[in-house]
Amino acid sequence: QVQLVESGGGLVQAGGSLRLSCAASVNIFSFNTMGWYRQAPGKQRELVAAITRAGSTNYADSVKGRFTISRDNAKNTVFLQMNSLKPEDTAVYYCNAKAYLEVWGQGTLVTVSS
Protein backbone atom coordinates (compact mmCIF):
# COMPACT_ATOMS: atom_id res chain seq x y z
CA GLN A 1 0.00 0.00 0.00
CA VAL A 2 1.35 3.39 -1.00
CA GLN A 3 1.72 5.82 1.88
CA LEU A 4 2.66 9.48 2.14
CA VAL A 5 3.78 10.80 5.51
CA GLU A 6 4.02 14.54 6.07
CA SER A 7 6.04 16.28 8.73
CA GLY A 8 7.34 19.73 9.55
CA GLY A 9 4.21 21.64 10.40
CA GLY A 10 3.92 23.80 13.47
CA LEU A 11 3.40 27.27 14.84
CA VAL A 12 5.43 30.15 13.42
CA GLN A 13 5.22 33.92 13.55
CA ALA A 14 4.40 35.93 10.47
CA GLY A 15 7.50 36.42 8.36
CA GLY A 16 8.99 33.15 9.51
CA SER A 17 9.79 29.95 7.64
CA LEU A 18 8.92 26.29 7.76
CA ARG A 19 9.90 23.31 5.66
CA LEU A 20 7.40 20.53 5.13
CA SER A 21 8.48 17.02 4.17
CA CYS A 22 6.50 14.27 2.47
CA ALA A 23 8.07 10.83 2.60
CA ALA A 24 6.69 8.25 0.19
CA SER A 25 6.72 4.51 0.81
CA VAL A 26 7.59 3.88 -2.84
CA ASN A 27 9.87 5.37 -5.46
CA ILE A 28 8.53 8.85 -6.18
CA PHE A 29 9.22 8.36 -9.88
CA SER A 30 6.23 6.04 -9.74
CA PHE A 31 4.12 9.19 -9.73
CA ASN A 32 3.41 11.56 -12.61
CA THR A 33 3.00 14.48 -10.24
CA MET A 34 3.49 15.17 -6.56
CA GLY A 35 2.14 18.22 -4.88
CA TRP A 36 1.13 20.07 -1.78
CA TYR A 37 -2.43 21.17 -1.12
CA ARG A 38 -3.84 23.07 1.80
CA GLN A 39 -7.21 23.51 3.43
CA ALA A 40 -7.99 26.37 5.74
CA PRO A 41 -10.98 26.26 8.10
CA GLY A 42 -14.19 26.78 6.18
CA LYS A 43 -12.45 26.78 2.81
CA GLN A 44 -11.97 24.31 0.02
CA ARG A 45 -8.75 22.41 -0.43
CA GLU A 46 -6.48 24.19 -2.89
CA LEU A 47 -3.31 23.39 -4.76
CA VAL A 48 -0.25 25.13 -3.35
CA ALA A 49 2.58 23.68 -5.44
CA ALA A 50 3.30 20.69 -7.63
CA ILE A 51 6.26 19.03 -9.28
CA THR A 52 6.14 16.62 -12.20
CA ARG A 53 8.29 13.58 -12.81
CA ALA A 54 10.26 15.69 -15.29
CA GLY A 55 10.87 18.32 -12.66
CA SER A 56 8.50 21.02 -13.85
CA THR A 57 6.90 23.01 -11.08
CA ASN A 58 3.85 25.21 -10.69
CA TYR A 59 2.61 27.32 -7.83
CA ALA A 60 -0.55 29.02 -6.66
CA ASP A 61 -0.34 32.75 -7.30
CA SER A 62 -0.67 33.41 -3.58
CA VAL A 63 2.62 31.62 -2.80
CA LYS A 64 4.76 32.43 -5.82
CA GLY A 65 8.11 33.83 -4.77
CA ARG A 66 7.66 32.62 -1.18
CA PHE A 67 7.27 28.84 -1.42
CA THR A 68 9.50 26.34 -3.20
CA ILE A 69 8.74 22.71 -3.94
CA SER A 70 11.63 20.30 -4.36
CA ARG A 71 12.44 16.62 -4.04
CA ASP A 72 15.15 14.26 -2.92
CA ASN A 73 14.87 11.27 -5.21
CA ALA A 74 17.22 9.11 -3.16
CA LYS A 75 15.04 9.60 -0.08
CA ASN A 76 11.71 9.44 -1.94
CA THR A 77 10.80 12.71 -0.29
CA VAL A 78 9.21 15.92 -1.53
CA PHE A 79 9.68 19.18 0.34
CA LEU A 80 7.85 22.47 0.56
CA GLN A 81 10.02 25.34 1.74
CA MET A 82 7.78 28.12 2.97
CA ASN A 83 9.28 31.56 3.57
CA SER A 84 7.78 34.92 4.48
CA LEU A 85 4.78 33.15 5.96
CA LYS A 86 1.56 35.08 6.42
CA PRO A 87 -1.40 34.44 8.72
CA GLU A 88 -3.45 33.55 5.65
CA ASP A 89 -1.11 30.61 5.03
CA THR A 90 -2.58 28.95 8.12
CA ALA A 91 -4.07 25.62 7.04
CA VAL A 92 -3.67 21.88 7.09
CA TYR A 93 -1.17 21.00 4.37
CA TYR A 94 -1.57 17.73 2.52
CA CYS A 95 0.87 15.87 0.34
CA ASN A 96 -0.60 14.40 -2.85
CA ALA A 97 0.71 11.97 -5.44
CA LYS A 98 -0.87 11.12 -8.76
CA ALA A 99 -0.22 8.16 -11.02
CA TYR A 100 -2.78 5.60 -12.12
CA LEU A 101 -4.20 6.28 -8.65
CA GLU A 102 -4.21 9.25 -6.32
CA VAL A 103 -2.77 9.14 -2.82
CA TRP A 104 -3.08 11.64 0.03
CA GLY A 105 -1.10 12.06 3.19
CA GLN A 106 -2.73 12.60 6.57
CA GLY A 107 -1.96 16.31 6.65
CA THR A 108 0.17 18.54 8.83
CA LEU A 109 -1.05 21.71 10.49
CA VAL A 110 0.69 25.01 9.82
CA THR A 111 -0.32 27.94 12.01
CA VAL A 112 1.04 31.41 11.32
CA SER A 113 0.49 33.95 14.06
CA SER A 114 0.32 37.68 13.41
Secondary structure, 3 states (H helix, E strand, C coil): CCCEEEECCEEEECCCCEEEEEEECCCHHHCCEEEEEEECCCCCCEEEEEEECCCCEEECCCCCCCEEEEEEHHHCEEEEEECCCCHHHCEEEEEEEECCCEEECCCEEEEEEC
